[in-house]
Amino acid sequence: MVSLAGRELLLDSNVLLLLFVGLFDRSRIARFKNTEQFTSGDFDLLLEFIGRFSAILATPHIFTEVSNLAGQLGEPARSELFAILRERLLVLAEEHVPATTAASNAAFIRLGLTDSAIASLTVSRPRCSVLTTDFDLWVYLVSSGIDATNFNHLRSSLLR
């Protein structure tokens, strides 16, 4: 794959959750209800894809969604995964988008707070790409001229 040094990649909630669960325990990816749509091969694909970028970003809204989704894992795995979340959150770039800014974005009514925050952030960061599994968000971003990749398209292109 081509290097995208100097480019930033914003990971949407489901992709970031896949990353954290895979770092915690690859075998849990297919067994955890919030990541069961993915495989360990998808985790490998994600690692390869994000390795092309110089920085990985998320918003507090994304981190909150990931925390809520990860919190549905039963104990003791939940606490072990949260220890990894705590460790890894320190190395990811957190970009704050105020809720009022996100709510002012045209995407808010259709896509909600987290996705409109993503749209707001990427408009002001032309070197930022988005990786998502959310079709509606992906369509909105691409139609707005924002560089976005639907992870499901990456996955299906490998099956051909």
Backbone as CSV, one residue per row, in Angstrom:
resi,resn,N_x,N_y,N_z,CA_x,CA_y,CA_z,C_x,C_y,C_z
1,MET,0.842,-1.194,0.000,0.000,0.000,0.000,0.881,1.249,0.000
2,VAL,0.355,2.319,-0.522,1.069,3.582,-0.628,1.155,4.256,0.731
3,SER,2.309,4.849,1.024,2.475,5.596,2.271,1.762,6.935,2.167
4,LEU,1.139,7.322,3.243,0.464,8.613,3.290,1.088,9.455,4.394
5,ALA,2.429,9.436,4.470,3.146,10.191,5.482,2.709,11.647,5.428
6,GLY,2.507,12.211,6.589,2.053,13.588,6.678,0.546,13.715,6.673
7,ARG,-0.143,12.620,6.450,-1.612,12.625,6.464,-2.105,12.078,7.790
8,GLU,-3.231,12.568,8.213,-3.871,12.109,9.444,-5.054,11.221,9.082
9,LEU,-5.361,10.288,9.974,-6.510,9.413,9.763,-7.395,9.468,11.001
10,LEU,-8.639,9.839,10.786,-9.619,9.834,11.862,-10.380,8.516,11.791
11,LEU,-10.379,7.777,12.908,-11.092,6.508,12.966,-12.456,6.723,13.592
12,ASP,-13.486,6.261,12.910,-14.844,6.307,13.446,-14.988,5.222,14.520
13,SER,-16.062,5.272,15.263,-16.256,4.442,16.456,-16.094,2.944,16.232
14,ASN,-16.791,2.375,15.240,-16.734,0.923,15.061,-15.357,0.442,14.656
15,VAL,-14.653,1.229,13.866,-13.309,0.858,13.443,-12.337,0.980,14.622
16,LEU,-12.503,2.024,15.414,-11.645,2.192,16.588,-11.909,1.082,17.611
17,LEU,-13.162,0.683,17.761,-13.483,-0.430,18.655,-12.817,-1.715,18.155
18,LEU,-12.873,-1.972,16.848,-12.187,-3.125,16.275,-10.701,-3.086,16.623
19,LEU,-10.090,-1.937,16.493,-8.674,-1.794,16.816,-8.411,-2.174,18.271
20,PHE,-9.179,-1.626,19.184,-8.952,-1.888,20.607,-9.225,-3.339,20.985
21,VAL,-10.299,-3.896,20.471,-10.612,-5.293,20.791,-9.537,-6.209,20.206
22,GLY,-9.099,-5.922,18.997,-8.038,-6.725,18.383,-6.730,-6.634,19.139
23,LEU,-6.393,-5.456,19.623,-5.174,-5.306,20.433,-5.293,-6.052,21.754
24,PHE,-6.505,-6.109,22.267,-6.764,-6.812,23.524,-6.708,-8.321,23.331
25,ASP,-7.476,-8.831,22.362,-7.567,-10.276,22.158,-8.206,-10.538,20.800
26,ARG,-7.371,-10.849,19.819,-7.859,-11.072,18.446,-9.006,-12.073,18.394
27,SER,-8.957,-13.081,19.241,-9.989,-14.114,19.193,-11.345,-13.594,19.661
28,ARG,-11.364,-12.466,20.361,-12.632,-11.886,20.834,-13.366,-11.131,19.749
29,ILE,-12.667,-10.748,18.699,-13.287,-9.928,17.657,-14.586,-10.569,17.171
30,ALA,-14.546,-11.823,16.799,-15.728,-12.504,16.255,-16.697,-12.953,17.343
31,ARG,-16.266,-12.911,18.611,-17.123,-13.393,19.702,-17.798,-12.279,20.495
32,PHE,-17.384,-11.035,20.290,-17.964,-9.902,21.012,-19.056,-9.298,20.135
33,LYS,-20.248,-9.121,20.687,-21.395,-8.698,19.871,-21.160,-7.381,19.135
34,ASN,-20.347,-6.495,19.681,-20.124,-5.203,19.028,-19.020,-5.218,17.974
35,THR,-18.339,-6.363,17.829,-17.327,-6.494,16.768,-17.508,-7.781,15.971
36,GLU,-18.586,-8.509,16.219,-18.749,-9.815,15.572,-18.889,-9.738,14.053
37,GLN,-19.152,-8.559,13.514,-19.231,-8.421,12.059,-17.845,-8.410,11.419
38,PHE,-16.796,-8.346,12.249,-15.415,-8.313,11.773,-14.730,-9.654,12.014
39,THR,-13.579,-9.841,11.359,-12.757,-11.028,11.544,-11.358,-10.585,11.996
40,SER,-10.550,-11.551,12.378,-9.166,-11.218,12.725,-8.423,-10.722,11.477
41,GLY,-8.827,-11.189,10.298,-8.254,-10.664,9.055,-8.586,-9.198,8.847
42,ASP,-9.791,-8.787,9.251,-10.157,-7.367,9.184,-9.262,-6.539,10.100
43,PHE,-8.955,-7.097,11.275,-8.051,-6.419,12.197,-6.679,-6.222,11.541
44,ASP,-6.174,-7.255,10.869,-4.890,-7.146,10.163,-4.956,-6.084,9.073
45,LEU,-6.063,-6.070,8.333,-6.261,-5.062,7.287,-6.264,-3.665,7.895
46,LEU,-6.934,-3.514,9.021,-6.980,-2.215,9.703,-5.583,-1.773,10.111
47,LEU,-4.815,-2.672,10.706,-3.447,-2.320,11.113,-2.610,-1.891,9.912
48,GLU,-2.741,-2.618,8.810,-1.996,-2.270,7.603,-2.427,-0.897,7.083
49,PHE,-3.723,-0.643,7.071,-4.243,0.623,6.552,-3.796,1.797,7.421
50,ILE,-3.948,1.695,8.724,-3.599,2.827,9.587,-2.088,3.062,9.631
51,GLY,-1.304,2.023,9.327,0.144,2.174,9.295,0.636,3.099,8.202
52,ARG,-0.213,3.420,7.277,0.148,4.314,6.174,0.081,5.786,6.565
53,PHE,-0.496,6.085,7.710,-0.737,7.470,8.118,0.225,7.883,9.223
54,SER,0.464,9.182,9.302,1.405,9.689,10.302,0.765,9.903,11.665
55,ALA,-0.545,10.059,11.714,-1.234,10.278,12.995,-2.632,9.691,12.924
56,ILE,-3.084,9.170,14.051,-4.436,8.627,14.175,-5.206,9.552,15.113
57,LEU,-6.371,9.983,14.664,-7.183,10.937,15.413,-8.528,10.337,15.790
58,ALA,-9.109,10.924,16.815,-10.509,10.659,17.177,-11.004,11.876,17.945
59,THR,-12.302,11.972,18.060,-12.902,13.050,18.847,-13.350,12.476,20.192
60,PRO,-13.594,13.332,21.176,-14.139,12.835,22.448,-15.465,12.101,22.254
61,HIS,-16.238,12.511,21.252,-17.517,11.843,20.975,-17.270,10.392,20.548
62,ILE,-16.267,10.191,19.718,-15.909,8.838,19.270,-15.414,8.020,20.448
63,PHE,-14.525,8.600,21.254,-14.004,7.880,22.422,-15.135,7.475,23.374
64,THR,-16.124,8.338,23.529,-17.263,8.016,24.399,-18.046,6.836,23.840
65,GLU,-18.314,6.848,22.538,-19.029,5.724,21.929,-18.242,4.430,22.084
66,VAL,-16.933,4.485,21.848,-16.099,3.288,21.970,-16.113,2.780,23.406
67,SER,-16.017,3.673,24.364,-16.054,3.282,25.771,-17.386,2.615,26.115
68,ASN,-18.473,3.195,25.647,-19.797,2.615,25.913,-19.953,1.239,25.276
69,LEU,-19.484,1.091,24.043,-19.568,-0.201,23.364,-18.657,-1.234,24.021
70,ALA,-17.446,-0.840,24.348,-16.496,-1.754,24.997,-16.975,-2.156,26.384
71,GLY,-17.690,-1.260,27.044,-18.202,-1.538,28.376,-19.234,-2.647,28.416
72,GLN,-19.729,-3.065,27.268,-20.710,-4.147,27.215,-20.056,-5.529,27.260
73,LEU,-18.735,-5.552,27.272,-18.009,-6.816,27.402,-18.084,-7.256,28.855
74,GLY,-18.276,-8.533,29.103,-18.378,-9.044,30.464,-17.039,-9.035,31.189
75,GLU,-17.108,-9.033,32.513,-15.899,-9.100,33.335,-15.343,-10.521,33.308
76,PRO,-14.064,-10.706,33.479,-13.011,-9.726,33.728,-12.472,-9.084,32.447
77,ALA,-12.954,-9.546,31.286,-12.452,-9.021,30.018,-12.688,-7.523,29.897
78,ARG,-13.818,-7.034,30.398,-14.130,-5.609,30.316,-13.034,-4.777,30.963
79,SER,-12.634,-5.136,32.171,-11.590,-4.377,32.876,-10.249,-4.470,32.162
80,GLU,-9.958,-5.637,31.610,-8.698,-5.810,30.873,-8.698,-4.961,29.601
81,LEU,-9.837,-4.916,28.912,-9.937,-4.088,27.708,-9.843,-2.613,28.072
82,PHE,-10.466,-2.211,29.168,-10.382,-0.816,29.581,-8.952,-0.417,29.950
83,ALA,-8.161,-1.339,30.462,-6.750,-1.040,30.737,-6.016,-0.741,29.434
84,ILE,-6.343,-1.479,28.375,-5.742,-1.212,27.066,-6.250,0.112,26.513
85,LEU,-7.550,0.375,26.683,-8.101,1.666,26.245,-7.340,2.815,26.903
86,ARG,-7.149,2.719,28.206,-6.456,3.786,28.933,-5.053,3.991,28.389
87,GLU,-4.342,2.899,28.161,-2.973,2.972,27.648,-2.926,3.555,26.241
88,ARG,-3.816,3.104,25.376,-3.787,3.522,23.972,-4.359,4.918,23.748
89,LEU,-5.271,5.346,24.598,-5.817,6.696,24.444,-4.722,7.747,24.599
90,LEU,-3.687,7.400,25.324,-2.592,8.342,25.537,-1.778,8.592,24.277
91,VAL,-1.823,7.672,23.320,-1.012,7.835,22.106,-1.823,8.258,20.889
92,LEU,-3.131,8.330,21.032,-3.968,8.814,19.935,-4.196,10.312,20.090
93,ALA,-4.291,10.998,18.990,-4.559,12.432,19.030,-6.060,12.651,19.213
94,GLU,-6.413,13.394,20.239,-7.814,13.708,20.501,-8.094,15.125,20.029
95,GLU,-9.035,15.237,19.130,-9.396,16.539,18.574,-10.794,16.907,19.054
96,HIS,-10.874,17.986,19.795,-12.141,18.403,20.387,-12.973,19.212,19.399
97,VAL,-14.206,18.804,19.254,-15.198,19.564,18.486,-16.354,19.819,19.446
98,PRO,-16.577,21.066,19.834,-17.683,21.343,20.755,-19.016,20.844,20.196
99,ALA,-19.862,20.376,21.080,-21.176,19.880,20.667,-21.963,20.964,19.938
100,THR,-21.792,22.205,20.348,-22.513,23.292,19.681,-22.037,23.465,18.234
101,THR,-20.742,23.258,18.006,-20.200,23.321,16.644,-20.749,22.170,15.810
102,ALA,-20.713,20.973,16.386,-21.217,19.794,15.671,-22.711,19.939,15.362
103,ALA,-23.466,20.457,16.313,-24.912,20.616,16.120,-25.217,21.676,15.065
104,SER,-24.291,22.599,14.852,-24.480,23.632,13.830,-24.184,23.129,12.426
105,ASN,-23.520,21.988,12.323,-23.177,21.416,11.029,-24.443,20.884,10.353
106,ALA,-24.495,21.026,9.046,-25.658,20.556,8.291,-25.901,19.059,8.461
107,ALA,-24.868,18.310,8.806,-24.991,16.855,8.954,-25.702,16.449,10.240
108,PHE,-25.828,17.345,11.189,-26.317,16.975,12.520,-27.701,16.320,12.501
109,ILE,-28.650,16.916,11.838,-30.025,16.389,11.844,-30.068,14.986,11.253
110,ARG,-29.304,14.761,10.208,-29.315,13.467,9.529,-28.421,12.424,10.192
111,LEU,-27.259,12.855,10.719,-26.257,11.884,11.167,-26.016,11.851,12.670
112,GLY,-26.441,12.864,13.388,-26.236,12.874,14.830,-24.941,13.546,15.257
113,LEU,-24.720,13.582,16.560,-23.628,14.359,17.149,-22.240,13.866,16.738
114,THR,-21.960,12.594,16.919,-20.616,12.083,16.640,-20.236,12.281,15.181
115,ASP,-21.116,11.918,14.274,-20.804,12.035,12.849,-20.737,13.485,12.385
116,SER,-21.563,14.347,12.940,-21.479,15.760,12.548,-20.204,16.389,13.117
117,ALA,-19.725,15.895,14.250,-18.436,16.371,14.773,-17.305,15.945,13.834
118,ILE,-17.392,14.731,13.310,-16.400,14.260,12.336,-16.432,15.161,11.100
119,ALA,-17.617,15.442,10.595,-17.746,16.301,9.420,-17.187,17.699,9.696
120,SER,-17.482,18.235,10.867,-16.986,19.565,11.226,-15.464,19.596,11.302
121,LEU,-14.898,18.587,11.912,-13.443,18.534,12.083,-12.727,18.402,10.750
122,THR,-13.207,17.523,9.901,-12.489,17.258,8.658,-12.578,18.404,7.656
123,VAL,-13.595,19.212,7.762,-13.679,20.389,6.884,-12.495,21.322,7.152
124,SER,-12.090,21.423,8.407,-11.006,22.337,8.772,-9.625,21.677,8.716
125,ARG,-9.551,20.407,8.349,-8.273,19.680,8.298,-8.152,18.968,6.951
126,PRO,-7.679,19.654,5.933,-7.640,19.060,4.597,-6.705,17.858,4.465
127,ARG,-5.775,17.670,5.396,-4.864,16.519,5.332,-5.381,15.345,6.157
128,CYS,-6.646,15.417,6.537,-7.255,14.381,7.364,-8.200,13.522,6.529
129,SER,-8.004,12.217,6.612,-8.904,11.247,5.992,-9.742,10.613,7.091
130,VAL,-10.848,10.019,6.704,-11.739,9.348,7.657,-11.881,7.896,7.236
131,LEU,-11.835,6.997,8.225,-12.115,5.581,7.995,-13.334,5.219,8.821
132,THR,-14.356,4.716,8.161,-15.625,4.431,8.819,-16.266,3.177,8.233
133,THR,-17.188,2.596,8.970,-18.054,1.531,8.437,-19.463,2.070,8.205
134,ASP,-19.679,3.308,8.550,-20.999,3.939,8.481,-21.241,4.464,7.062
135,PHE,-22.117,3.792,6.333,-22.371,4.153,4.935,-22.883,5.583,4.801
136,ASP,-23.850,5.974,5.642,-24.419,7.320,5.543,-23.365,8.393,5.799
137,LEU,-22.507,8.173,6.790,-21.427,9.127,7.057,-20.473,9.178,5.874
138,TRP,-20.101,8.021,5.368,-19.182,7.964,4.235,-19.739,8.725,3.028
139,VAL,-21.005,8.494,2.698,-21.637,9.191,1.568,-21.609,10.698,1.810
140,TYR,-21.961,11.115,3.014,-21.977,12.549,3.325,-20.589,13.158,3.142
141,LEU,-19.575,12.511,3.698,-18.212,13.049,3.617,-17.726,13.115,2.175
142,VAL,-17.875,12.037,1.439,-17.411,12.005,0.053,-18.146,13.036,-0.787
143,SER,-19.454,13.153,-0.589,-20.212,14.138,-1.363,-19.866,15.572,-0.960
144,SER,-19.252,15.732,0.219,-18.806,17.052,0.677,-17.352,17.325,0.300
145,GLY,-16.739,16.403,-0.444,-15.361,16.592,-0.890,-14.323,16.221,0.154
146,ILE,-14.715,15.471,1.166,-13.796,15.056,2.228,-13.285,13.659,1.908
147,ASP,-11.989,13.458,2.096,-11.378,12.161,1.830,-11.843,11.162,2.882
148,ALA,-12.590,10.166,2.453,-13.118,9.160,3.374,-13.084,7.799,2.701
149,THR,-12.865,6.786,3.536,-12.850,5.403,3.071,-13.843,4.616,3.896
150,ASN,-14.657,3.843,3.211,-15.566,2.937,3.900,-14.809,1.622,4.100
151,PHE,-14.583,1.263,5.354,-13.814,0.059,5.673,-14.449,-1.187,5.064
152,ASN,-15.764,-1.201,4.948,-16.440,-2.346,4.331,-16.047,-2.507,2.867
153,HIS,-15.755,-1.402,2.186,-15.303,-1.478,0.800,-13.901,-2.067,0.725
154,LEU,-13.048,-1.693,1.682,-11.700,-2.286,1.732,-11.807,-3.800,1.949
155,ARG,-12.654,-4.184,2.860,-12.827,-5.603,3.185,-13.320,-6.372,1.974
156,SER,-14.321,-5.844,1.286,-14.892,-6.565,0.145,-13.935,-6.585,-1.044
157,SER,-13.079,-5.589,-1.189,-12.140,-5.583,-2.320,-11.108,-6.697,-2.177
158,LEU,-10.844,-7.139,-0.950,-9.915,-8.237,-0.738,-10.536,-9.588,-1.069
159,LEU,-11.860,-9.647,-1.076,-12.553,-10.906,-1.356,-12.668,-11.187,-2.847
160,ARG,-12.419,-10.198,-3.664,-12.563,-10.351,-5.129,-11.418,-11.129,-5.708
